Amino acid sequence: MELARREALFGAAGLALAGCATTAPADSLQAAFFYGFTLYEFARTAQERSGAVAGRPGLLNQLSHRAQLADHTARQVTAPNNDTVYSSAFLELSGGPVEVVSPTSTDRYFSIAFMDAFTDNFAYIGTRATKGQGGVFWIVGPGWRGEAPGGGVTVIRSTTNDVWMLGRVVVDGPSEPSMAAVRNFQSRIRVSASPGRTPRSFGVRASDVNDPAVFLGVVNDILTRSPGGQGHTARARRFAAQGIGAPASPEVLAAWRDYLPKGQQALREAFQYRSNIVDGWSYQEKGVGDFGTNDRLRASTALGGLAALGEEEAMYFHANFAPDGSRLTGAQKFLWRVPPGGVPAEAFWSLTMYQAEPDGRYFLVENPINRFAIGDRTPGLARDDDGSIPILIQRERPQGRFAANWLPAPAGPMRLALRAYLPKRELLERRWRVPALSQV
């Protein structure tokens, strides 16, 4: 705590400080919070997964695999999918390139996304981006001035020294042959750093987002880890008066203490997707996964869907409210009908059920058939006479002809998420409309 307080009050070496922040109007605090919250969430997640904090290098620059589909016990990331398994590594690039080796796959969807500390996806390897071709890649930070060796090494540059590499490989089903093929693919992904170099651990533990000393300490620590002012780090100077990239006075810290709970509530409201609603479905704002300067969208996505892919890789649609405008809840029953042509996606689509937590996060729902999502890879779905697929969304197990199409719901508040991987042009252009839910 004391280290975090010193960071927040006195700044960190390497930042271009612009004097002591002494005042902090509420509207300026909101802009500074939207800018800084994503950095805090990135650091919190990296610390939680790598253990690299307070001098311990932990698992930075090391690859880990989740070789099973997420279920109701998965709580590390909000709104996990139930379509892909993950290969994850938090890279620390200040000591030089980190080498990533990817296998090739032209018959199974995969993507390996590289996100900077602001969670922009700045590069991909995978089905869309490289036509399924793998290879050898050097991931380098903003200060690297070297040259890659010959032999087909591709250099990928990041504007921050902290990078989250997150690979997704589609799983056709939980059967052992399918899982064995996916595990084999994962085993051929490699991450390696220069021998003998120890990655820098995070200097400030993300222990309490409501403590202004901790919040500013974490944000400023992340900024100092990527000197040179490239990319979005250059915008930190705009928020110097709010203690980002500059020392903060006791008055500024007091203003932050009052504002932080309000800021998080604003993000929770933003992630309700009350705008851009058509037939009860919220259409994502353009810019998810490649946010530009839309810090509000960036921060709300960090709260409710950290590590979202860019739009050409995947699109997300959300339903939070019933046709009558009330909050969706498992106390009611709903029908969602997939038209005969299906959802227009080149790779696959899925409808995932989440229970809504009081803190604004979303997790998969425990249920007796262990079904957390339903989609074009779900076996045994019953079709209506016209080829459409009626999906039954309810708490109790249904009976009858379409019982196989059950998507179990929680007892309380819920959210539905429709994912379309490699969306077709009609989806990207918002010409295809998601069918409305009907209340039974």
ROLOZA-261467 format. One record per residue (C-alpha): residue number from 1; residue in three letters; x, y, z. Coordinates in Angstrom, 3 decimals, always signed. Last residue first. Example, Ala and Ser with C-alpha at 12.3 -4.5 7.8 and 13.67 -1.06 7.14 Angstrom:
BEGIN
(rec 2 "SER" (+13.670 -1.060 +7.140))
(rec 1 "ALA" (+12.300 -4.500 +7.800))
***
This chain:
BEGIN
(rec 440 "VAL" (-43.400 -17.219 -23.726))
(rec 439 "GLN" (-41.559 -13.972 -24.295))
(rec 438 "SER" (-40.255 -13.494 -27.806))
(rec 437 "LEU" (-36.641 -12.607 -28.449))
(rec 436 "ALA" (-35.977 -10.600 -31.582))
(rec 435 "PRO" (-34.040 -11.945 -34.540))
(rec 434 "VAL" (-30.616 -10.300 -35.060))
(rec 433 "ARG" (-30.797 -8.028 -38.080))
(rec 432 "TRP" (-28.619 -8.418 -41.141))
(rec 431 "ARG" (-27.830 -5.032 -42.734))
(rec 430 "ARG" (-25.479 -3.966 -39.925))
(rec 429 "GLU" (-22.612 -3.361 -42.402))
(rec 428 "LEU" (-20.381 -5.861 -40.623))
(rec 427 "LEU" (-23.292 -8.286 -40.457))
(rec 426 "GLU" (-24.138 -8.056 -44.140))
(rec 425 "ARG" (-20.425 -8.331 -44.960))
(rec 424 "LYS" (-19.997 -11.690 -43.280))
(rec 423 "PRO" (-18.818 -12.033 -39.719))
(rec 422 "LEU" (-15.550 -13.878 -39.125))
(rec 421 "TYR" (-16.768 -15.209 -35.795))
(rec 420 "ALA" (-20.349 -14.281 -34.886))
(rec 419 "ARG" (-21.069 -14.086 -31.177))
(rec 418 "LEU" (-24.548 -13.658 -29.701))
(rec 417 "ALA" (-24.503 -12.762 -26.024))
(rec 416 "LEU" (-27.473 -13.221 -23.731))
(rec 415 "ARG" (-27.609 -11.540 -20.338))
(rec 414 "MET" (-29.201 -12.713 -17.116))
(rec 413 "PRO" (-30.787 -11.490 -13.924))
(rec 412 "GLY" (-32.035 -14.230 -11.568))
(rec 411 "ALA" (-32.678 -17.977 -11.569))
(rec 410 "PRO" (-30.127 -18.620 -14.269))
(rec 409 "ALA" (-31.061 -19.748 -17.791))
(rec 408 "PRO" (-30.579 -23.082 -19.568))
(rec 407 "LEU" (-30.419 -23.025 -23.395))
(rec 406 "TRP" (-32.791 -25.771 -24.508))
(rec 405 "ASN" (-32.884 -26.822 -28.166))
(rec 404 "ALA" (-33.081 -30.559 -27.435))
(rec 403 "ALA" (-36.515 -29.965 -25.840))
(rec 402 "PHE" (-37.807 -28.913 -29.259))
(rec 401 "ARG" (-40.382 -31.670 -29.795))
(rec 400 "GLY" (-41.717 -31.735 -26.272))
(rec 399 "GLN" (-40.529 -30.914 -22.790))
(rec 398 "PRO" (-38.505 -28.036 -21.378))
(rec 397 "ARG" (-35.977 -28.195 -18.503))
(rec 396 "GLU" (-36.703 -25.299 -16.172))
(rec 395 "ARG" (-34.739 -22.039 -16.168))
(rec 394 "GLN" (-35.665 -20.811 -19.626))
(rec 393 "ILE" (-34.410 -20.021 -23.111))
(rec 392 "LEU" (-35.864 -22.334 -25.762))
(rec 391 "ILE" (-34.080 -22.010 -29.121))
(rec 390 "PRO" (-36.305 -22.353 -32.193))
(rec 389 "ILE" (-34.164 -23.390 -35.185))
(rec 388 "SER" (-35.453 -22.433 -38.625))
(rec 387 "GLY" (-35.582 -24.978 -41.447))
(rec 386 "ASP" (-39.145 -24.130 -42.543))
(rec 385 "ASP" (-40.593 -27.229 -40.859))
(rec 384 "ASP" (-38.914 -26.412 -37.561))
(rec 383 "ARG" (-35.437 -27.669 -36.752))
(rec 382 "ALA" (-34.328 -29.803 -33.838))
(rec 381 "LEU" (-30.747 -29.456 -32.590))
(rec 380 "GLY" (-28.871 -32.752 -32.272))
(rec 379 "PRO" (-25.305 -31.492 -32.194))
(rec 378 "THR" (-24.328 -27.921 -31.254))
(rec 377 "ARG" (-21.803 -26.665 -33.832))
(rec 376 "ASP" (-24.115 -23.999 -35.309))
(rec 375 "GLY" (-24.840 -22.597 -31.884))
(rec 374 "ILE" (-25.810 -23.096 -28.251))
(rec 373 "ALA" (-23.985 -21.870 -25.185))
(rec 372 "PHE" (-23.505 -22.870 -21.549))
(rec 371 "ARG" (-24.774 -26.425 -21.709))
(rec 370 "ASN" (-23.708 -28.510 -18.734))
(rec 369 "ILE" (-26.974 -30.520 -18.829))
(rec 368 "PRO" (-27.978 -29.866 -15.198))
(rec 367 "ASN" (-27.071 -26.147 -15.158))
(rec 366 "GLU" (-24.404 -23.791 -13.815))
(rec 365 "VAL" (-24.577 -20.475 -15.666))
(rec 364 "LEU" (-21.594 -18.799 -17.290))
(rec 363 "PHE" (-20.309 -15.530 -15.849))
(rec 362 "TYR" (-20.974 -11.813 -16.271))
(rec 361 "ARG" (-19.484 -8.808 -14.507))
(rec 360 "GLY" (-21.338 -5.696 -13.380))
(rec 359 "ASP" (-20.462 -5.870 -9.679))
(rec 358 "PRO" (-23.891 -7.319 -8.796))
(rec 357 "GLU" (-23.295 -10.338 -11.066))
(rec 356 "ALA" (-25.361 -10.995 -14.182))
(rec 355 "GLN" (-25.793 -14.637 -15.148))
(rec 354 "TYR" (-24.615 -15.393 -18.630))
(rec 353 "MET" (-26.050 -17.417 -21.527))
(rec 352 "THR" (-24.142 -17.769 -24.795))
(rec 351 "LEU" (-25.541 -17.816 -28.336))
(rec 350 "SER" (-22.969 -19.097 -30.824))
(rec 349 "TRP" (-21.759 -18.463 -34.362))
(rec 348 "PHE" (-19.159 -20.055 -36.625))
(rec 347 "ALA" (-16.389 -19.355 -39.171))
(rec 346 "GLU" (-17.812 -17.458 -42.145))
(rec 345 "ALA" (-20.637 -15.878 -40.158))
(rec 344 "PRO" (-24.099 -14.905 -41.394))
(rec 343 "VAL" (-26.334 -16.306 -38.610))
(rec 342 "GLY" (-28.476 -19.143 -39.941))
(rec 341 "GLY" (-30.098 -19.295 -43.358))
(rec 340 "PRO" (-33.246 -20.917 -41.972))
(rec 339 "PRO" (-33.763 -18.146 -39.396))
(rec 338 "VAL" (-32.649 -18.688 -35.788))
(rec 337 "ARG" (-35.675 -18.345 -33.519))
(rec 336 "TRP" (-35.251 -17.118 -29.952))
(rec 335 "LEU" (-37.958 -18.137 -27.482))
(rec 334 "PHE" (-38.169 -16.820 -23.939))
(rec 333 "LYS" (-39.299 -17.991 -20.510))
(rec 332 "GLN" (-39.398 -15.803 -17.404))
(rec 331 "ALA" (-37.925 -16.184 -13.898))
(rec 330 "GLY" (-34.600 -16.570 -15.665))
(rec 329 "THR" (-34.352 -12.814 -15.883))
(rec 328 "LEU" (-33.991 -10.211 -18.601))
(rec 327 "ARG" (-34.481 -6.718 -17.193))
(rec 326 "SER" (-37.826 -5.176 -18.105))
(rec 325 "GLY" (-38.387 -3.341 -21.392))
(rec 324 "ASP" (-41.502 -5.267 -22.463))
(rec 323 "PRO" (-39.501 -7.176 -25.069))
(rec 322 "ALA" (-37.130 -8.371 -22.332))
(rec 321 "PHE" (-33.875 -6.538 -21.603))
(rec 320 "ASN" (-30.217 -7.481 -21.493))
(rec 319 "ALA" (-29.653 -8.827 -24.986))
(rec 318 "HIS" (-26.168 -8.472 -26.404))
(rec 317 "PHE" (-24.566 -8.666 -29.846))
(rec 316 "TYR" (-20.883 -9.371 -30.395))
(rec 315 "MET" (-18.890 -9.363 -33.620))
(rec 314 "ALA" (-15.731 -11.325 -34.323))
(rec 313 "GLU" (-12.564 -11.086 -36.378))
(rec 312 "GLU" (-13.608 -8.167 -38.575))
(rec 311 "GLU" (-14.913 -6.411 -35.469))
(rec 310 "GLY" (-11.793 -6.551 -33.337))
(rec 309 "LEU" (-11.591 -9.117 -30.577))
(rec 308 "ALA" (-12.668 -8.461 -27.010))
(rec 307 "ALA" (-9.861 -8.810 -24.451))
(rec 306 "LEU" (-11.878 -7.668 -21.430))
(rec 305 "GLY" (-15.625 -8.083 -21.846))
(rec 304 "GLY" (-17.577 -6.276 -19.104))
(rec 303 "LEU" (-15.082 -4.057 -17.327))
(rec 302 "ALA" (-12.524 -3.747 -20.117))
(rec 301 "THR" (-15.383 -3.229 -22.577))
(rec 300 "SER" (-16.646 -0.336 -20.458))
(rec 299 "ALA" (-13.123 +1.128 -20.418))
(rec 298 "ARG" (-12.540 +0.962 -24.179))
(rec 297 "LEU" (-16.014 +2.252 -24.987))
(rec 296 "ARG" (-15.479 +5.224 -22.684))
(rec 295 "ASP" (-11.930 +5.659 -23.960))
(rec 294 "ASN" (-13.015 +6.203 -27.559))
(rec 293 "THR" (-9.591 +7.469 -28.674))
(rec 292 "GLY" (-8.953 +4.648 -31.147))
(rec 291 "PHE" (-10.858 +1.629 -29.861))
(rec 290 "ASP" (-9.557 -1.267 -31.904))
(rec 289 "GLY" (-11.110 -4.191 -30.041))
(rec 288 "VAL" (-14.545 -2.604 -30.187))
(rec 287 "GLY" (-14.407 +0.326 -32.619))
(rec 286 "LYS" (-17.881 +0.387 -34.030))
(rec 285 "GLU" (-20.409 +0.345 -31.265))
(rec 284 "GLN" (-21.871 -3.038 -30.552))
(rec 283 "TYR" (-25.449 -3.747 -31.529))
(rec 282 "SER" (-27.773 -4.158 -28.582))
(rec 281 "TRP" (-30.562 -6.615 -29.210))
(rec 280 "GLY" (-34.158 -5.911 -28.134))
(rec 279 "ASP" (-35.511 -5.598 -31.676))
(rec 278 "VAL" (-32.798 -3.037 -32.478))
(rec 277 "ILE" (-30.880 -1.420 -29.644))
(rec 276 "ASN" (-28.038 +0.982 -30.470))
(rec 275 "SER" (-28.275 +2.391 -26.944))
(rec 274 "ARG" (-29.010 +0.646 -23.635))
(rec 273 "TYR" (-25.876 -1.441 -23.977))
(rec 272 "GLN" (-25.823 -2.551 -20.317))
(rec 271 "PHE" (-22.072 -2.137 -20.593))
(rec 270 "ALA" (-22.459 +1.634 -20.428))
(rec 269 "GLU" (-24.371 +1.328 -17.149))
(rec 268 "ARG" (-21.606 -0.765 -15.641))
(rec 267 "LEU" (-19.101 +1.802 -16.873))
(rec 266 "ALA" (-21.016 +4.649 -15.219))
(rec 265 "GLN" (-21.143 +2.600 -12.012))
(rec 264 "GLN" (-17.377 +2.257 -12.176))
(rec 263 "GLY" (-16.991 +6.005 -12.480))
(rec 262 "LYS" (-19.322 +6.634 -9.554))
(rec 261 "PRO" (-17.320 +4.301 -7.310))
(rec 260 "LEU" (-14.103 +6.111 -8.358))
(rec 259 "TYR" (-15.416 +9.680 -7.915))
(rec 258 "ASP" (-15.285 +10.315 -4.167))
(rec 257 "ARG" (-11.856 +8.786 -3.730))
(rec 256 "TRP" (-10.696 +10.547 -6.886))
(rec 255 "ALA" (-11.674 +13.937 -5.476))
(rec 254 "ALA" (-9.807 +13.150 -2.253))
(rec 253 "LEU" (-6.721 +12.144 -4.251))
(rec 252 "VAL" (-6.925 +15.435 -6.130))
(rec 251 "GLU" (-7.115 +17.399 -2.861))
(rec 250 "PRO" (-4.206 +15.429 -1.374))
(rec 249 "SER" (-2.137 +16.518 -4.393))
(rec 248 "ALA" (-1.345 +14.158 -7.256))
(rec 247 "PRO" (+2.058 +13.829 -8.864))
(rec 246 "ALA" (+2.055 +13.495 -12.667))
(rec 245 "GLY" (+1.537 +10.857 -15.353))
(rec 244 "ILE" (-2.098 +10.549 -14.346))
(rec 243 "GLY" (-2.649 +12.764 -11.308))
(rec 242 "GLN" (-5.836 +14.481 -12.490))
(rec 241 "ALA" (-4.039 +17.626 -13.637))
(rec 240 "ALA" (-1.709 +15.379 -15.643))
(rec 239 "PHE" (-4.658 +14.059 -17.645))
(rec 238 "ARG" (-3.744 +15.460 -21.055))
(rec 237 "ARG" (-0.175 +14.277 -20.493))
(rec 236 "ALA" (-1.387 +10.688 -20.646))
(rec 235 "ARG" (-2.242 +11.068 -24.322))
(rec 234 "ALA" (+1.246 +10.072 -25.431))
(rec 233 "THR" (+0.735 +6.630 -23.845))
(rec 232 "HIS" (-1.972 +6.094 -26.470))
(rec 231 "GLY" (+0.532 +5.286 -29.202))
(rec 230 "GLN" (+4.131 +6.115 -28.454))
(rec 229 "GLY" (+5.258 +8.369 -25.611))
(rec 228 "GLY" (+8.830 +7.158 -25.407))
(rec 227 "PRO" (+8.690 +5.153 -22.201))
(rec 226 "SER" (+6.561 +1.998 -21.865))
(rec 225 "ARG" (+6.935 +0.732 -18.281))
(rec 224 "THR" (+6.356 +4.262 -17.017))
(rec 223 "LEU" (+2.762 +4.138 -18.247))
(rec 222 "ILE" (+1.989 +0.866 -16.480))
(rec 221 "ASP" (+3.348 +2.231 -13.194))
(rec 220 "ASN" (+1.301 +5.389 -13.614))
(rec 219 "VAL" (-1.909 +3.407 -13.964))
(rec 218 "VAL" (-1.088 +1.153 -11.009))
(rec 217 "GLY" (-0.187 +4.057 -8.723))
(rec 216 "LEU" (-3.219 +6.043 -9.828))
(rec 215 "PHE" (-5.580 +3.224 -8.825))
(rec 214 "VAL" (-3.652 +2.295 -5.678))
(rec 213 "ALA" (-3.476 +5.856 -4.378))
(rec 212 "PRO" (-7.102 +6.427 -5.406))
(rec 211 "ASP" (-8.307 +3.413 -3.391))
(rec 210 "ASN" (-11.514 +2.226 -5.091))
(rec 209 "VAL" (-9.627 -0.024 -7.521))
(rec 208 "ASP" (-8.193 -2.002 -4.632))
(rec 207 "SER" (-5.306 -4.467 -4.921))
(rec 206 "ALA" (-3.726 -3.750 -8.271))
(rec 205 "ARG" (-0.200 -4.273 -6.910))
(rec 204 "VAL" (+2.278 -1.590 -7.891))
(rec 203 "GLY" (+5.677 -2.277 -9.459))
(rec 202 "PHE" (+4.722 -4.883 -12.042))
(rec 201 "SER" (+7.507 -7.394 -12.603))
(rec 200 "ARG" (+10.268 -6.735 -15.088))
(rec 199 "PRO" (+11.208 -9.702 -17.253))
(rec 198 "THR" (+14.447 -11.538 -16.429))
(rec 197 "ARG" (+16.795 -12.017 -19.321))
(rec 196 "GLY" (+19.082 -15.039 -19.346))
(rec 195 "PRO" (+18.028 -16.492 -22.648))
(rec 194 "SER" (+16.117 -14.070 -24.908))
(rec 193 "ALA" (+12.386 -14.724 -24.726))
(rec 192 "SER" (+10.369 -17.732 -25.871))
(rec 191 "VAL" (+6.734 -18.418 -26.774))
(rec 190 "ARG" (+5.703 -21.535 -28.704))
(rec 189 "ILE" (+2.415 -22.777 -30.171))
(rec 188 "ARG" (+2.738 -26.428 -31.221))
(rec 187 "SER" (+1.102 -27.782 -28.075))
(rec 186 "GLN" (-2.012 -25.727 -28.809))
(rec 185 "PHE" (-2.610 -27.581 -32.071))
(rec 184 "ASN" (-2.246 -30.960 -30.381))
(rec 183 "ARG" (-4.605 -29.836 -27.640))
(rec 182 "VAL" (-7.189 -28.918 -30.291))
(rec 181 "ALA" (-6.927 -32.301 -32.003))
(rec 180 "ALA" (-7.243 -34.105 -28.670))
(rec 179 "MET" (-10.293 -32.009 -27.746))
(rec 178 "SER" (-12.100 -33.030 -30.930))
(rec 177 "PRO" (-11.223 -36.715 -30.472))
(rec 176 "GLU" (-12.250 -36.508 -26.766))
(rec 175 "SER" (-15.725 -35.146 -27.393))
(rec 174 "PRO" (-16.421 -31.693 -25.881))
(rec 173 "GLY" (-17.550 -30.216 -29.181))
(rec 172 "ASP" (-16.339 -28.458 -32.312))
(rec 171 "VAL" (-13.692 -26.592 -30.344))
(rec 170 "VAL" (-12.448 -23.365 -31.892))
(rec 169 "VAL" (-8.914 -22.236 -31.118))
(rec 168 "ARG" (-8.318 -18.874 -29.455))
(rec 167 "GLY" (-4.903 -17.374 -28.764))
(rec 166 "LEU" (-4.323 -14.444 -26.436))
(rec 165 "MET" (-1.062 -12.525 -26.406))
(rec 164 "TRP" (-1.285 -9.732 -23.847))
(rec 163 "VAL" (+1.365 -7.091 -24.350))
(rec 162 "ASP" (+3.267 -4.861 -21.924))
(rec 161 "ASN" (+6.138 -2.987 -23.529))
(rec 160 "THR" (+3.679 -0.614 -25.160))
(rec 159 "THR" (+3.542 +0.739 -28.738))
(rec 158 "SER" (+3.823 -2.810 -30.107))
(rec 157 "ARG" (+5.691 -3.928 -33.205))
(rec 156 "ILE" (+5.332 -7.276 -34.989))
(rec 155 "VAL" (+8.464 -8.486 -36.799))
(rec 154 "THR" (+8.094 -11.487 -39.136))
(rec 153 "VAL" (+10.947 -14.017 -39.182))
(rec 152 "GLY" (+11.262 -15.684 -42.596))
(rec 151 "GLY" (+14.789 -16.998 -42.514))
(rec 150 "GLY" (+16.728 -13.844 -41.913))
(rec 149 "PRO" (+17.404 -12.453 -38.469))
(rec 148 "ALA" (+15.342 -9.600 -37.069))
(rec 147 "GLU" (+16.967 -6.208 -36.804))
(rec 146 "GLY" (+17.400 -4.058 -33.737))
(rec 145 "ARG" (+15.902 -0.737 -32.676))
(rec 144 "TRP" (+13.556 -1.823 -29.877))
(rec 143 "GLY" (+12.209 +1.029 -27.743))
(rec 142 "PRO" (+8.517 +0.714 -28.604))
(rec 141 "GLY" (+8.367 -3.021 -27.879))
(rec 140 "VAL" (+9.018 -6.054 -30.076))
(rec 139 "ILE" (+7.065 -9.226 -30.867))
(rec 138 "TRP" (+9.196 -11.414 -33.142))
(rec 137 "PHE" (+7.194 -13.858 -35.240))
(rec 136 "VAL" (+7.959 -17.322 -36.598))
(rec 135 "GLY" (+5.372 -18.990 -38.795))
(rec 134 "GLY" (+1.684 -19.837 -39.008))
(rec 133 "GLN" (-0.608 -19.776 -42.020))
(rec 132 "GLY" (-4.356 -19.882 -41.452))
(rec 131 "LYS" (-5.060 -17.236 -44.079))
(rec 130 "THR" (-2.727 -14.870 -42.179))
(rec 129 "ALA" (-5.291 -12.418 -40.804))
(rec 128 "ARG" (-8.463 -14.444 -41.286))
(rec 127 "THR" (-7.589 -17.944 -40.084))
(rec 126 "GLY" (-4.839 -16.857 -37.732))
(rec 125 "ILE" (-2.109 -14.510 -36.590))
(rec 124 "TYR" (-3.281 -11.124 -35.414))
(rec 123 "ALA" (-1.860 -7.683 -34.719))
(rec 122 "PHE" (-2.675 -4.398 -32.949))
(rec 121 "ASN" (-5.641 -5.602 -30.914))
(rec 120 "ASP" (-6.183 -2.543 -28.718))
(rec 119 "THR" (-6.307 -3.564 -25.074))
(rec 118 "PHE" (-4.745 -0.299 -23.743))
(rec 117 "ALA" (-1.771 -2.331 -22.489))
(rec 116 "ASP" (-1.256 -3.613 -26.019))
(rec 115 "MET" (-3.210 -6.559 -27.364))
(rec 114 "PHE" (-1.827 -9.299 -29.616))
(rec 113 "ALA" (-4.396 -11.723 -30.993))
(rec 112 "ILE" (-3.758 -15.333 -31.943))
(rec 111 "SER" (-6.738 -16.535 -33.947))
(rec 110 "PHE" (-7.959 -19.994 -34.790))
(rec 109 "TYR" (-10.646 -21.589 -36.926))
(rec 108 "ARG" (-9.931 -25.178 -37.966))
(rec 107 "ASP" (-9.342 -26.428 -41.513))
(rec 106 "THR" (-6.482 -24.201 -42.674))
(rec 105 "SER" (-4.235 -24.622 -39.675))
(rec 104 "THR" (-0.591 -23.594 -39.487))
(rec 103 "PRO" (+1.415 -23.636 -36.274))
(rec 102 "SER" (+2.497 -20.453 -34.494))
(rec 101 "VAL" (+5.936 -19.603 -33.135))
(rec 100 "VAL" (+6.233 -16.513 -30.969))
(rec 99 "GLU" (+9.604 -14.942 -30.191))
(rec 98 "VAL" (+9.860 -12.218 -27.566))
(rec 97 "PRO" (+12.015 -9.318 -28.648))
(rec 96 "GLY" (+14.140 -7.255 -26.260))
(rec 95 "GLY" (+14.495 -6.472 -22.572))
(rec 94 "SER" (+11.592 -4.013 -22.377))
(rec 93 "LEU" (+9.231 -6.483 -24.059))
(rec 92 "GLU" (+7.163 -7.970 -21.238))
(rec 91 "LEU" (+4.679 -10.471 -22.687))
(rec 90 "PHE" (+1.602 -11.785 -20.908))
(rec 89 "ALA" (+0.896 -15.184 -22.422))
(rec 88 "SER" (-2.350 -16.987 -23.149))
(rec 87 "SER" (-3.517 -20.009 -25.109))
(rec 86 "TYR" (-7.267 -20.320 -24.936))
(rec 85 "VAL" (-9.933 -22.871 -25.761))
(rec 84 "THR" (-12.818 -21.800 -27.929))
(rec 83 "ASP" (-16.593 -21.802 -28.057))
(rec 82 "ASN" (-17.739 -21.430 -24.458))
(rec 81 "ASN" (-16.861 -17.762 -24.266))
(rec 80 "PRO" (-15.871 -15.901 -21.136))
(rec 79 "ALA" (-18.053 -12.950 -20.052))
(rec 78 "THR" (-15.749 -11.628 -17.307))
(rec 77 "VAL" (-12.257 -13.039 -17.069))
(rec 76 "GLN" (-10.798 -15.069 -14.202))
(rec 75 "ARG" (-14.096 -16.586 -13.091))
(rec 74 "ALA" (-14.399 -19.895 -14.948))
(rec 73 "THR" (-16.392 -22.211 -12.625))
(rec 72 "HIS" (-19.576 -21.935 -14.729))
(rec 71 "ASP" (-17.794 -23.446 -17.729))
(rec 70 "ALA" (-14.901 -22.515 -19.986))
(rec 69 "LEU" (-13.883 -25.117 -22.562))
(rec 68 "GLN" (-10.839 -27.199 -21.832))
(rec 67 "ALA" (-7.190 -26.918 -22.811))
(rec 66 "ARG" (-6.560 -23.634 -21.047))
(rec 65 "HIS" (-2.996 -23.148 -22.104))
(rec 64 "SER" (-0.148 -21.187 -20.576))
(rec 63 "LEU" (+2.755 -19.512 -22.336))
(rec 62 "GLN" (+5.582 -17.797 -20.523))
(rec 61 "ASN" (+6.855 -14.301 -21.218))
(rec 60 "LEU" (+5.729 -13.207 -17.738))
(rec 59 "LEU" (+5.103 -16.171 -15.441))
(rec 58 "GLY" (+6.289 -14.714 -12.160))
(rec 57 "PRO" (+8.908 -12.016 -12.466))
(rec 56 "ARG" (+8.666 -11.407 -8.689))
(rec 55 "GLY" (+9.788 -7.928 -7.638))
(rec 54 "ALA" (+6.492 -6.738 -6.162))
(rec 53 "VAL" (+4.321 -8.201 -8.927))
(rec 52 "ALA" (+4.544 -10.891 -11.587))
(rec 51 "GLY" (+2.002 -13.437 -10.335))
(rec 50 "SER" (+1.242 -14.197 -13.988))
(rec 49 "ARG" (-2.532 -14.559 -14.072))
(rec 48 "GLU" (-3.513 -12.182 -11.280))
(rec 47 "GLN" (-0.801 -9.697 -12.156))
(rec 46 "ALA" (-1.763 -9.627 -15.830))
(rec 45 "THR" (-5.461 -9.296 -14.968))
(rec 44 "ARG" (-4.863 -6.431 -12.558))
(rec 43 "ALA" (-2.483 -4.737 -14.973))
(rec 42 "PHE" (-4.961 -4.878 -17.858))
(rec 41 "GLU" (-7.756 -3.753 -15.550))
(rec 40 "TYR" (-5.720 -0.755 -14.348))
(rec 39 "LEU" (-4.703 +0.188 -17.872))
(rec 38 "THR" (-8.354 -0.037 -18.943))
(rec 37 "PHE" (-9.363 +2.212 -16.047))
(rec 36 "GLY" (-6.881 +4.947 -16.930))
(rec 35 "TYR" (-8.443 +6.578 -19.968))
(rec 34 "PHE" (-12.044 +6.256 -18.775))
(rec 33 "PHE" (-10.923 +7.567 -15.388))
(rec 32 "ALA" (-9.126 +10.555 -16.898))
(rec 31 "ALA" (-12.214 +11.477 -18.906))
(rec 30 "GLN" (-14.412 +11.126 -15.829))
(rec 29 "LEU" (-11.988 +13.070 -13.673))
(rec 28 "SER" (-12.078 +15.907 -16.179))
(rec 27 "ASP" (-15.870 +16.066 -15.888))
(rec 26 "ALA" (-15.636 +16.028 -12.077))
(rec 25 "PRO" (-13.135 +18.861 -11.858))
(rec 24 "ALA" (-9.725 +17.821 -10.461))
(rec 23 "THR" (-7.521 +20.420 -8.853))
(rec 22 "THR" (-3.973 +20.295 -7.476))
(rec 21 "ALA" (-2.035 +18.142 -9.912))
(rec 20 "CYS" (+1.650 +18.823 -9.321))
(rec 19 "GLY" (+3.739 +19.924 -12.257))
(rec 18 "ALA" (+3.835 +18.634 -15.803))
(rec 17 "LEU" (+5.733 +15.423 -15.349))
(rec 16 "ALA" (+7.253 +13.701 -18.364))
(rec 15 "LEU" (+7.229 +10.222 -16.934))
(rec 14 "GLY" (+10.534 +8.355 -16.570))
(rec 13 "ALA" (+10.646 +8.133 -12.787))
(rec 12 "ALA" (+7.262 +7.668 -11.197))
(rec 11 "GLY" (+4.794 +10.151 -9.725))
(rec 10 "PHE" (+4.979 +11.671 -6.233))
(rec 9 "LEU" (+1.551 +11.114 -4.755))
(rec 8 "ALA" (+0.336 +8.148 -6.789))
(rec 7 "GLU" (+3.641 +6.268 -6.801))
(rec 6 "ARG" (+4.223 +6.993 -3.091))
(rec 5 "ARG" (+0.741 +5.689 -2.265))
(rec 4 "ALA" (+1.240 +2.515 -4.284))
(rec 3 "LEU" (+4.511 +1.832 -2.472))
(rec 2 "GLU" (+2.798 +2.416 +0.866))
(rec 1 "MET" (+0.000 +0.000 +0.000))
***
